[in-house]
Amino acid sequence: MNRPYSAAPARHDIATTGSAPGARRLNLGVVAHVDAGKTSLTEALLHVGGAIEQVGRVDDGTTQTDTLSLERRRGITIRSAVAAFEIDGVSVNLVDTPGHPDFIAEVDRSLAVLDGAVLVLSAVEGVQAQTIVLYRALHHLGIPVVFFVNKIDRAGAAPETVLERIRSRLSTALVPLGHVHNPGTAAVEVIPCAWDDPSEAERLTEVIADYDEELLEEWLVRERPVGPQRLRSALGRLARAGTVHPVLFGSARTGVGVWSLISSVTELLPVTPGDGQAPAAAQVFKVERSPGRQRVCTVRMHAGTLNVRDRISLEGDRPATVTAVEVFEPGGAVQRPRTTAGQIARVWGLDSARIGDWIGLRPAPTTGAAALPAPGFETRVVARDPARQGELHQALAELADIDPLIALRPERGAARIKTYGEVQQEVLADTLTAEYGIDVDFRDTSVICVERPSGTGSAAFRLGDPGHLYNYALAVTVAPTAPGAGVELVIAADRTTLPLHVYGNVGEFRAALLQYLREPLAVGPHGWQVVDIRITVTDSGYPPASPHAAEVRRTTELVVREALRRGGTAVCEPIDRFVLEAPAAQLSSVLALLGRHGAVPEDLQAADPIVMITGTLRRAEVNAVRTGLHGVAHGEGVFESAPDHYQSVRTTGGR
């Protein structure tokens, strides 16, 4: 039967205060391809759970979780957001994550804090490109997944076809927990499974027993279906292990099927919290600025308890003192004296924390680590008012200090940052306008290249040389090394000429030089990072007056830059290795698309109805192929790429 928003059963005790220590908790992600109805489902779940009185609408910009102005204008989720409700003794934190490919890193960071996820699909469009990417990420992390087939009331809805597409593209381990009548009409109904009906119990037992040997043996011995309690217990254990995926159907817009979803996830997925008495261990997955410019960190507590006034240690032994805590509860974040294992909370006082940092002890990983893809593009950010360029640099530095994925590189008259795409640039522009009052433009967007030495170059700055003002002499030679070798430092100078009284020993001197090399190698002659280089120190010297470490550092930077200029560098662009999946019927169109963009297919495998192509492609063409694939594959293509190697695009000679 259907339960619209107004028909939540009275048997559920919807709590409005903080959950008791030791309560069952579920940190639940809601993920989906763009426009599958993810944020609308989040609103529906919060309403049915009693956390909000009225369901917000994405189109009206009234949703609980999409609070950025650009989110409301575009109707998409950009930043992960948390909202909570408590029902049947289960405290649920809903984490609404982005679905747009420009924010896949934001998705990855949010997935790492989840206990389970609802993967939303449209009953009309079915399995889409980002659906596959998200499912694979969840599977890699070992996060249990429940599928929710949304929009069953929309014209063209075909739930059974979507089920078949899930089986063919994602997983065959599905347990549908309902039947849809009259899909694609206003009279659509979802009939939940009748666990005590003999024929339904037979069907469910057959499905679940495929993944549970004990249940299979019991079924064969009894020669009849097992009882409802035994079936639900087996399904819960298998779902929590990620072995099978329950499938539910509904419409977030009308509320049909939402109650069945909420009942299923709270019954099947909850986990017991970690040890609240253990040492505190928490992960920062979001950082914001308060109106007073304080850093506010959203953390997932994995173990222990974090109290106000606790002195804690961030990664790298950075000390901090907790000054305030807000725990996510129904109705919003509520100020509390502490947060404990299993909860998600906002924490003040962690003034040096960055996204991804751990508080206290980092637990040993039990599943695959979330691999954050590096941004593939770099762009110039210019203040529209030239007089505010200095303020822009400071604002970008603040944002980069919060998020390690924002890499800032100063440039005369502008600043360069790394990005994932155009939508992310819009978000950054909105943030700079809203938080700093600075309007900006983005110019000269390009792929991130590197430079490699194209030959050998030597340079020396001697004591007394014109223009050399430092009390230290140094001579170096730079030369190319094998691709992927990184930076090699060889100290060939006589040990007696090294300033060991400043550094103690050769090992410490070497470690200091490696630090000093970061700046001259970060920006080569053509503005890109220099890689795959061997630097040999051939001579060193200093007068009776010992040099300061700053003089050694500055001399090193000047000499290495000059050696690079003399030896020359080759600018190398990134080449990605790609895997493309598309319907076999569109193979010729897909191959034509790849050809137009210079891709090099290396292998083709056909497994009707899907064809898989692997090969290499210039990163500069990746976005064009991904965008074009949507059209030629009728929305059913999947394109994934990862860095493979660099190839030279132009060479600059030395003297």
C-alpha positions as CSV (number, residue, x, y, z in Angstrom):
1,M,0.0,0.0,0.0
2,N,1.1,3.6,-0.5
3,R,1.8,6.0,2.4
4,P,1.8,9.6,1.4
5,Y,3.6,12.2,3.6
6,S,0.6,12.6,5.9
7,A,0.2,8.9,6.7
8,A,3.3,8.1,8.9
9,P,2.2,5.3,11.3
10,A,1.7,6.3,14.8
11,R,3.7,3.4,16.2
12,H,7.0,5.2,15.4
13,D,8.3,7.4,18.1
14,I,9.8,10.4,16.3
15,A,12.4,11.9,18.6
16,T,13.1,15.6,18.8
17,T,16.1,15.4,21.3
18,G,19.6,14.0,21.2
19,S,19.8,10.3,21.0
20,A,21.0,8.4,24.1
21,P,24.5,7.1,24.2
22,G,24.7,3.7,22.7
23,A,21.7,4.2,20.4
24,R,21.8,2.6,17.0
25,R,23.1,5.1,14.5
26,L,23.1,5.2,10.7
27,N,25.1,7.7,8.6
28,L,23.2,7.4,5.4
29,G,24.3,8.8,2.0
30,V,21.8,9.7,-0.7
31,V,23.6,9.6,-4.1
32,A,22.5,9.7,-7.7
33,H,23.1,10.9,-11.2
34,V,22.1,14.5,-11.8
35,D,18.3,15.0,-11.8
36,A,17.4,11.5,-10.6
37,G,15.6,13.1,-7.7
38,K,18.2,12.8,-4.9
39,T,17.6,16.1,-3.1
40,S,13.9,15.7,-3.4
41,L,14.2,12.2,-1.8
42,T,16.2,13.7,1.0
43,E,13.4,16.2,1.7
44,A,10.9,13.4,1.6
45,L,12.8,11.3,4.0
46,L,13.3,14.2,6.4
47,H,9.6,15.0,6.3
48,V,8.5,11.4,6.9
49,G,11.1,11.2,9.7
50,G,9.6,14.2,11.4
51,A,12.6,16.5,11.0
52,I,10.8,19.1,8.8
53,E,7.2,20.1,8.7
54,Q,7.0,20.9,5.0
55,V,8.7,19.3,2.0
56,G,10.9,21.8,0.2
57,R,11.1,21.8,-3.6
58,V,14.3,21.9,-5.7
59,D,12.7,24.1,-8.3
60,D,11.5,26.6,-5.7
61,G,14.9,26.7,-3.9
62,T,13.3,25.7,-0.6
63,T,15.2,22.5,0.2
64,Q,16.8,21.8,3.5
65,T,20.2,20.7,2.2
66,D,20.9,22.8,-0.9
67,T,21.7,26.1,0.7
68,L,24.2,27.7,-1.7
69,S,22.7,30.3,-4.0
70,L,24.1,28.4,-7.0
71,E,22.6,25.2,-5.8
72,R,19.2,26.8,-5.6
73,R,19.5,28.5,-9.0
74,R,20.7,25.4,-10.8
75,G,18.7,22.8,-8.8
76,I,21.8,20.7,-8.2
77,T,23.8,19.7,-5.1
78,I,27.3,21.2,-5.0
79,R,28.4,20.8,-1.3
80,S,27.7,17.8,0.9
81,A,25.1,18.6,3.5
82,V,23.8,16.8,6.6
83,A,20.3,16.6,8.1
84,A,19.0,14.3,10.8
85,F,16.0,12.5,12.1
86,E,15.4,9.8,14.7
87,I,12.9,7.0,14.3
88,D,12.3,3.6,15.9
89,G,15.3,4.2,18.1
90,V,17.6,4.7,15.1
91,S,19.4,8.0,14.8
92,V,19.8,8.8,11.1
93,N,22.1,11.4,9.6
94,L,21.3,12.0,5.9
95,V,24.3,13.1,3.9
96,D,23.1,14.7,0.6
97,T,26.1,14.5,-1.8
98,P,26.7,16.1,-5.2
99,G,25.9,14.2,-8.4
100,H,27.6,16.5,-11.0
101,P,30.9,15.1,-12.3
102,D,32.6,18.5,-11.5
103,F,32.2,17.6,-7.8
104,I,33.2,13.9,-7.8
105,A,36.0,14.7,-5.3
106,E,33.3,16.1,-2.9
107,V,31.3,12.9,-3.4
108,D,34.4,10.7,-2.6
109,R,35.1,12.6,0.6
110,S,31.5,12.3,1.8
111,L,31.3,8.6,0.9
112,A,34.2,7.8,3.3
113,V,32.0,8.8,6.3
114,L,29.0,6.7,5.4
115,D,27.6,3.5,7.0
116,G,25.2,2.9,4.0
117,A,23.9,4.6,0.9
118,V,20.6,5.0,-1.0
119,L,21.5,5.1,-4.7
120,V,18.6,6.8,-6.5
121,L,17.6,6.0,-10.1
122,S,14.9,7.5,-12.2
123,A,12.3,5.0,-13.3
124,V,12.3,6.8,-16.7
125,E,16.1,7.3,-17.5
126,G,17.2,4.2,-15.4
127,V,20.9,3.5,-15.1
128,Q,22.9,6.5,-16.2
129,A,26.6,7.2,-16.5
130,Q,27.1,8.7,-13.1
131,T,25.0,6.0,-11.5
132,I,27.6,3.5,-12.6
133,V,30.5,5.6,-11.4
134,L,28.9,6.1,-8.0
135,Y,27.9,2.4,-7.6
136,R,31.5,1.4,-8.3
137,A,32.8,3.9,-5.8
138,L,30.5,2.6,-3.1
139,H,31.3,-1.0,-3.9
140,H,35.1,-0.2,-3.7
141,L,34.6,1.3,-0.3
142,G,32.5,-1.6,0.9
143,I,29.5,0.6,1.7
144,P,26.1,-1.2,1.7
145,V,23.8,0.0,-1.0
146,V,20.0,0.2,-1.2
147,F,18.5,1.1,-4.6
148,F,15.5,3.4,-4.8
149,V,13.8,3.6,-8.2
150,N,12.3,7.1,-8.1
151,K,9.7,8.9,-10.3
152,I,7.5,5.9,-10.9
153,D,4.6,8.3,-11.4
154,R,6.2,10.0,-14.3
155,A,5.1,9.3,-17.9
156,G,7.4,6.7,-19.4
157,A,8.3,5.1,-16.1
158,A,9.3,1.4,-16.5
159,P,10.4,0.0,-13.1
160,E,10.9,-3.6,-14.4
161,T,13.1,-2.4,-17.2
162,V,15.2,-0.4,-14.8
163,L,15.6,-3.6,-12.6
164,E,16.9,-5.4,-15.7
165,R,19.3,-2.6,-16.4
166,I,20.6,-2.6,-12.8
167,R,21.2,-6.4,-13.2
168,S,23.1,-6.0,-16.5
169,R,25.1,-2.8,-15.6
170,L,25.6,-2.8,-11.8
171,S,24.8,-6.0,-9.9
172,T,22.7,-9.1,-10.1
173,A,22.4,-9.4,-6.3
174,L,19.0,-7.6,-6.1
175,V,16.2,-8.2,-3.7
176,P,13.1,-6.2,-4.8
177,L,10.9,-5.4,-1.8
178,G,7.8,-4.3,-3.5
179,H,5.6,-4.4,-6.6
180,V,4.6,-1.4,-8.7
181,H,1.1,-1.2,-10.2
182,N,0.1,1.4,-12.8
183,P,3.6,2.9,-13.3
184,G,3.8,6.1,-15.2
185,T,0.3,7.3,-14.1
186,A,-1.1,9.4,-11.2
187,A,-2.7,6.1,-9.9
188,V,0.6,4.4,-9.4
189,E,0.9,2.2,-6.3
190,V,3.7,0.4,-4.6
191,I,2.6,-2.8,-2.8
192,P,5.2,-3.8,-0.2
193,C,6.3,-7.4,0.1
194,A,4.0,-9.6,2.1
195,W,6.6,-11.5,4.0
196,D,4.0,-13.9,5.5
197,D,2.3,-14.7,2.2
198,P,3.4,-18.2,1.1
199,S,4.1,-17.4,-2.5
200,E,5.9,-14.2,-1.7
201,A,7.9,-15.9,1.0
202,E,8.9,-18.6,-1.5
203,R,10.1,-16.0,-4.0
204,L,12.1,-14.1,-1.3
205,T,13.6,-17.3,0.1
206,E,14.7,-18.4,-3.3
207,V,16.4,-15.0,-4.0
208,I,18.1,-14.6,-0.6
209,A,19.1,-18.3,-0.4
210,D,21.4,-17.8,-3.4
211,Y,23.7,-15.8,-1.1
212,D,23.1,-17.6,2.2
213,E,24.1,-21.2,2.4
214,E,22.6,-21.8,5.9
215,L,19.3,-20.4,4.7
216,L,19.5,-22.6,1.6
217,E,20.1,-25.7,3.6
218,E,17.3,-24.8,6.0
219,W,14.9,-24.3,3.1
220,L,15.8,-27.6,1.5
221,V,15.4,-29.5,4.8
222,R,12.0,-27.8,5.6
223,E,10.8,-28.1,2.0
224,R,8.9,-24.9,2.5
225,P,9.8,-21.2,2.9
226,V,11.3,-20.1,6.2
227,G,9.5,-17.7,8.4
228,P,9.3,-13.9,7.9
229,Q,11.6,-13.2,10.9
230,R,14.3,-15.5,9.6
231,L,14.1,-14.1,6.1
232,R,14.4,-10.5,7.3
233,S,17.3,-11.4,9.6
234,A,19.1,-13.0,6.7
235,L,18.4,-10.1,4.4
236,G,19.6,-7.6,7.0
237,R,22.9,-9.4,7.5
238,L,23.5,-9.7,3.8
239,A,22.6,-6.1,3.1
240,R,24.9,-4.8,5.8
241,A,27.7,-6.9,4.3
242,G,27.0,-5.4,0.9
243,T,26.4,-8.9,-0.5
244,V,22.9,-8.1,-1.7
245,H,21.1,-4.9,-2.5
246,P,17.4,-4.3,-1.5
247,V,15.5,-2.5,-4.2
248,L,12.5,-0.2,-3.4
249,F,10.2,1.9,-5.6
250,G,8.5,5.2,-5.2
251,S,8.1,8.9,-5.9
252,A,9.9,11.4,-3.8
253,R,7.6,14.1,-5.2
254,T,4.3,12.5,-4.0
255,G,5.7,10.4,-1.1
256,V,4.6,7.1,-2.6
257,G,7.0,4.4,-1.4
258,V,9.0,6.7,0.8
259,W,7.8,5.2,4.1
260,S,8.7,1.7,2.9
261,L,12.2,3.0,2.1
262,I,12.7,4.6,5.5
263,S,11.4,1.5,7.3
264,S,13.7,-0.7,5.3
265,V,16.9,1.3,5.7
266,T,16.4,1.7,9.4
267,E,15.7,-2.0,9.9
268,L,18.3,-3.4,7.5
269,L,21.3,-1.0,7.7
270,P,21.9,0.4,11.2
271,V,25.2,-0.2,12.7
272,T,26.2,-0.1,16.4
273,P,28.3,3.0,17.2
274,G,32.0,2.7,17.8
275,D,33.6,2.5,21.3
276,G,32.7,5.8,23.0
277,Q,35.3,5.1,25.7
278,A,38.2,4.6,23.2
279,P,40.6,7.5,22.3
280,A,38.9,10.0,20.0
281,A,39.1,9.3,16.3
282,A,37.2,11.5,13.9
283,Q,37.5,12.6,10.2
284,V,36.9,16.1,8.9
285,F,34.9,15.9,5.7
286,K,33.7,19.5,5.3
287,V,35.0,22.9,6.5
288,E,33.1,26.2,6.4
289,R,33.6,29.7,7.7
290,S,31.3,31.1,10.3
291,P,30.0,34.7,10.0
292,G,32.8,35.7,12.3
293,R,35.3,34.0,9.9
294,Q,36.0,31.1,12.3
295,R,36.7,27.7,10.9
296,V,33.8,25.2,11.4
297,C,34.6,21.6,10.8
298,T,32.0,18.9,10.1
299,V,33.4,15.6,11.4
300,R,32.3,11.9,11.5
301,M,33.1,10.4,14.9
302,H,34.5,6.9,14.4
303,A,35.5,6.2,18.0
304,G,35.7,7.9,21.4
305,T,34.2,11.2,22.6
306,L,35.1,14.8,21.8
307,N,34.3,17.2,24.6
308,V,34.2,21.0,24.6
309,R,37.6,22.2,25.9
310,D,39.4,19.0,24.9
311,R,42.9,19.5,23.7
312,I,43.3,17.3,20.6
313,S,45.9,16.6,18.0
314,L,45.3,16.9,14.2
315,E,47.3,14.9,11.7
316,G,51.0,16.1,11.7
317,D,50.8,16.7,15.5
318,R,49.0,20.0,15.1
319,P,47.5,20.9,18.5
320,A,44.0,22.4,18.8
321,T,41.4,23.0,21.5
322,V,37.7,22.2,20.9
323,T,35.7,25.4,21.8
324,A,32.2,24.4,20.7
325,V,30.3,21.4,19.4
326,E,27.0,21.1,17.5
327,V,25.5,17.6,17.0
328,F,23.2,17.0,14.0
329,E,19.7,16.2,15.4
330,P,16.2,16.5,14.1
331,G,15.5,20.1,13.2
332,G,19.2,21.0,12.7
333,A,22.6,21.1,14.5
334,V,22.2,21.5,18.3
335,Q,24.9,22.8,20.6
336,R,26.0,20.0,22.9
337,P,28.9,19.6,25.4
338,R,30.3,16.6,23.5
339,T,29.9,14.4,20.5
340,T,30.5,10.6,20.6
341,A,31.3,7.6,18.4
342,G,28.9,7.3,15.4
343,Q,27.7,10.9,15.4
344,I,28.3,13.6,12.8
345,A,29.0,17.0,14.4
346,R,30.2,20.5,13.7
347,V,33.2,21.4,15.7
348,W,34.8,24.8,16.4
349,G,38.4,25.5,17.5
350,L,40.2,23.4,14.9
351,D,41.8,26.5,13.3
352,S,44.3,24.6,11.2
353,A,42.1,21.7,10.1
354,R,41.6,20.9,6.5
355,I,39.2,18.6,4.7
356,G,40.4,15.0,5.0
357,D,42.2,15.5,8.3
358,W,41.9,13.1,11.1
359,I,41.5,14.1,14.7
360,G,43.3,11.8,17.1
361,L,44.2,8.3,15.9
362,R,43.5,7.3,12.3
363,P,41.9,3.8,12.3
364,A,43.4,1.1,10.3
365,P,41.5,1.0,7.0
366,T,39.0,-1.9,6.7
367,T,37.9,-1.2,3.1
368,G,39.3,0.4,0.0
369,A,40.6,4.0,0.6
370,A,38.8,6.8,-1.2
371,A,41.0,7.8,-4.0
372,L,40.4,11.5,-4.7
373,P,41.1,12.3,-8.4
374,A,43.4,15.2,-8.9
375,P,41.9,18.3,-10.7
376,G,42.8,18.2,-14.4
377,F,42.7,21.9,-15.3
378,E,44.2,25.2,-14.3
379,T,42.8,28.6,-14.8
380,R,43.7,32.2,-14.1
381,V,41.4,34.0,-11.6
382,V,41.3,37.8,-12.1
383,A,39.5,40.4,-10.0
384,R,37.2,42.5,-12.1
385,D,38.4,45.5,-10.0
386,P,42.2,45.4,-10.5
387,A,42.6,47.3,-7.2
388,R,41.3,44.2,-5.4
389,Q,43.7,41.7,-6.8
390,G,45.7,41.6,-3.6
391,E,42.5,40.9,-1.6
392,L,41.6,38.1,-4.1
393,H,45.0,36.4,-3.5
394,Q,44.3,36.5,0.2
395,A,40.8,35.1,-0.2
396,L,42.0,32.3,-2.4
397,A,44.8,31.5,0.0
398,E,42.2,31.2,2.8
399,L,40.0,28.8,0.7
400,A,43.1,26.7,-0.3
401,D,44.1,26.5,3.4
402,I,40.7,24.8,4.1
403,D,40.6,22.5,1.1
404,P,43.7,20.7,-0.1
405,L,42.2,20.1,-3.5
406,I,42.3,23.9,-4.2
407,A,45.9,24.5,-5.2
408,L,46.8,28.2,-5.6
409,R,49.7,29.4,-7.7
410,P,50.4,33.2,-7.6
411,E,51.1,34.9,-10.9
412,R,51.7,38.5,-11.8
413,G,48.4,40.3,-12.0
414,A,46.4,37.2,-11.3
415,A,46.3,33.8,-9.6
416,R,46.2,30.3,-11.0
417,I,44.1,27.6,-9.4
418,K,43.4,23.9,-10.2
419,T,39.8,23.0,-11.0
420,Y,37.6,20.1,-12.2
421,G,35.4,22.0,-14.6
422,E,33.2,25.0,-15.4
423,V,30.6,24.4,-12.8
424,Q,33.2,24.3,-10.0
425,Q,34.5,27.7,-11.3
426,E,31.0,29.1,-11.0
427,V,30.8,27.9,-7.4
428,L,34.2,29.5,-6.6
429,A,33.0,32.7,-8.2
430,D,29.8,32.7,-6.1
431,T,31.8,32.0,-2.9
432,L,34.2,34.9,-3.6
433,T,31.3,37.2,-4.2
434,A,29.2,36.1,-1.2
435,E,32.0,35.7,1.4
436,Y,34.5,38.3,0.3
437,G,32.6,40.7,-2.0
438,I,35.0,40.2,-4.9
439,D,33.7,39.6,-8.4
440,V,36.1,37.6,-10.6
441,D,36.6,36.3,-14.1
442,F,38.3,33.0,-15.2
443,R,40.7,33.1,-18.1
444,D,43.1,30.9,-20.1
445,T,41.8,27.6,-18.7
446,S,44.1,24.8,-19.8
447,V,45.1,21.3,-18.8
448,I,47.8,21.0,-16.1
449,C,51.1,20.2,-17.8
450,V,54.5,19.5,-16.5
451,E,58.1,20.3,-17.7
452,R,60.9,17.9,-18.1
453,P,64.6,18.8,-18.7
454,S,65.3,18.5,-22.4
455,G,69.0,18.5,-21.9
456,T,71.8,19.1,-19.4
457,G,72.4,22.5,-17.9
458,S,74.9,23.8,-15.4
459,A,75.1,27.0,-13.4
460,A,77.2,28.4,-10.5
461,F,76.9,31.3,-8.2
462,R,80.4,32.1,-6.8
463,L,81.3,34.3,-3.9
464,G,82.0,37.8,-5.2
465,D,80.1,37.2,-8.5
466,P,78.4,40.4,-9.6
467,G,74.8,40.5,-8.3
468,H,75.3,37.6,-5.9
469,L,74.6,39.0,-2.5
470,Y,74.6,35.9,-0.3
471,N,77.4,34.4,1.8
472,Y,77.2,31.0,0.0
473,A,78.5,29.6,-3.2
474,L,76.9,26.7,-5.1
475,A,77.3,25.0,-8.5
476,V,74.7,22.4,-9.8
477,T,74.0,20.4,-12.9
478,V,70.5,19.4,-14.0
479,A,69.7,16.6,-16.3
480,P,66.7,14.5,-17.3
481,T,65.9,11.2,-15.7
482,A,63.4,8.4,-16.6
483,P,59.7,9.3,-16.7
484,G,58.2,8.8,-13.3
485,A,61.5,9.0,-11.5
486,G,60.6,12.3,-9.7
487,V,63.4,14.4,-8.3
488,E,66.8,12.9,-7.7
489,L,69.4,14.8,-5.7
490,V,73.1,13.9,-5.9
491,I,75.6,15.6,-3.7
492,A,79.0,15.2,-5.4
493,A,80.7,18.2,-3.9
494,D,83.6,17.7,-1.4
495,R,82.2,17.2,2.0
496,T,84.5,19.8,3.5
497,T,82.8,22.5,1.4
498,L,79.3,21.8,2.7
499,P,77.9,24.1,5.4
500,L,77.5,21.2,7.9
501,H,77.9,23.5,10.9
502,V,74.6,25.0,9.9
503,Y,72.8,21.6,9.3
504,G,74.8,19.1,11.4
505,N,75.5,16.4,8.9
506,V,75.2,15.5,5.2
507,G,71.8,13.8,5.7
508,E,70.3,16.9,7.2
509,F,71.9,19.1,4.6
510,R,70.4,16.9,1.9
511,A,67.0,17.0,3.5
512,A,67.2,20.8,3.6
513,L,68.1,21.1,0.0
514,L,65.2,18.9,-1.0
515,Q,62.9,21.4,0.8
516,Y,64.7,24.3,-0.9
517,L,64.1,22.7,-4.4
518,R,60.4,22.8,-4.0
519,E,60.0,26.4,-5.0
520,P,62.3,26.5,-8.1
521,L,60.8,23.2,-9.4
522,A,57.2,24.2,-8.7
523,V,57.3,26.8,-11.5
524,G,59.7,26.0,-14.4
525,P,60.7,28.3,-17.3
526,H,57.2,27.8,-18.9
527,G,55.2,28.0,-15.7
528,W,54.7,24.3,-15.0
529,Q,56.1,22.0,-12.3
530,V,59.4,20.4,-13.3
531,V,59.5,16.6,-12.9
532,D,61.8,13.7,-13.7
533,I,65.0,15.6,-13.0
534,R,68.4,14.8,-11.5
535,I,70.1,17.7,-9.7
536,T,73.8,17.2,-8.9
537,V,75.6,19.5,-6.5
538,T,79.1,19.8,-8.0
539,D,80.6,22.5,-5.8
540,S,79.8,24.4,-2.6
541,G,81.6,27.0,-0.5
542,Y,81.3,29.8,2.0
543,P,83.6,32.4,3.6
544,P,84.8,32.3,7.2
545,A,81.6,34.1,8.1
546,S,79.1,31.2,8.2
547,P,76.1,31.6,5.9
548,H,72.6,31.5,7.4
549,A,70.2,28.8,6.3
550,A,68.1,31.5,4.5
551,E,71.2,32.3,2.3
552,V,71.7,28.7,1.4
553,R,68.0,28.4,0.5
554,R,68.0,31.5,-1.7
555,T,71.2,30.6,-3.4
556,T,69.9,27.1,-4.2
557,E,66.7,28.5,-5.7
558,L,68.7,31.0,-7.9
559,V,71.2,28.5,-9.2
560,V,68.7,25.8,-10.0
561,R,66.5,28.2,-11.9
562,E,69.5,29.3,-14.0
563,A,70.6,25.7,-14.7
564,L,67.1,24.9,-15.9
565,R,67.1,28.0,-18.2
566,R,70.4,26.9,-19.7
567,G,69.5,23.2,-20.1
568,G,66.0,23.9,-21.4
569,T,62.8,22.1,-20.7
570,A,60.1,20.3,-22.6
571,V,56.5,21.1,-21.8
572,C,54.6,17.8,-21.5
573,E,50.8,17.4,-21.6
574,P,49.0,14.7,-19.7
575,I,47.7,11.6,-21.4
576,D,44.9,9.7,-19.7
577,R,44.0,6.0,-20.0
578,F,40.3,5.6,-20.5
579,V,37.6,2.9,-20.2
580,L,34.5,3.6,-22.2
581,E,31.3,1.6,-22.0
582,A,28.4,2.1,-24.4
583,P,25.6,0.1,-26.1
584,A,27.0,-2.1,-28.8
585,A,24.4,-0.7,-31.2
586,Q,26.2,2.7,-31.0
587,L,29.7,1.3,-31.5
588,S,30.3,3.1,-34.9
589,S,29.2,6.4,-33.5
590,V,31.4,6.0,-30.4
591,L,34.4,5.1,-32.5
592,A,33.8,8.1,-34.7
593,L,33.6,10.3,-31.6
594,L,36.9,9.0,-30.3
595,G,38.5,9.5,-33.7
596,R,37.5,13.1,-33.9
597,H,39.2,13.8,-30.6
598,G,42.4,11.9,-31.3
599,A,41.9,9.0,-28.9
600,V,43.9,5.8,-29.4
601,P,41.7,2.7,-28.8
602,E,43.8,-0.2,-27.7
603,D,41.3,-2.9,-26.9
604,L,37.6,-3.6,-27.6
605,Q,35.5,-6.2,-25.8
606,A,31.9,-6.9,-26.6
607,A,29.5,-8.4,-24.1
608,D,26.1,-7.8,-25.6
609,P,24.4,-5.4,-25.2
610,I,27.5,-3.5,-24.0
611,V,30.8,-2.8,-25.6
612,M,33.9,-1.8,-23.7
613,I,36.8,0.2,-25.2
614,T,40.1,1.0,-23.5
615,G,42.8,3.3,-24.8
616,T,44.6,6.6,-24.3
617,L,43.5,10.2,-24.9
618,R,44.9,13.7,-24.4
619,R,43.4,15.0,-21.2
620,A,42.6,18.2,-23.0
621,E,40.0,16.2,-24.9
622,V,38.5,14.3,-22.0
623,N,35.7,16.6,-21.3
624,A,34.7,16.9,-24.9
625,V,34.6,13.1,-25.2
626,R,32.6,12.7,-22.0
627,T,30.1,15.4,-23.2
628,G,29.9,14.0,-26.7
629,L,29.4,10.4,-25.4
630,H,26.1,11.4,-23.7
631,G,24.7,12.2,-27.1
632,V,26.0,9.4,-29.3
633,A,25.3,6.8,-26.6
634,H,21.8,8.2,-25.8
635,G,22.8,8.8,-22.2
636,E,23.9,5.2,-21.6
637,G,27.6,5.7,-22.1
638,V,30.1,5.5,-19.2
639,F,33.5,7.2,-19.5
640,E,36.2,6.9,-16.8
641,S,39.8,8.1,-17.1
642,A,42.9,8.2,-15.0
643,P,46.4,9.7,-15.5
644,D,48.7,7.4,-17.5
645,H,51.7,9.3,-18.8
646,Y,52.9,12.6,-20.2
647,Q,54.1,13.4,-23.7
648,S,56.1,16.3,-25.0
649,V,54.2,19.1,-26.8
650,R,57.0,21.5,-27.4
651,T,60.7,21.9,-26.4
652,T,62.7,24.9,-25.4
653,G,66.4,24.8,-25.9
654,G,69.1,26.1,-23.7
655,R,72.0,28.3,-24.6
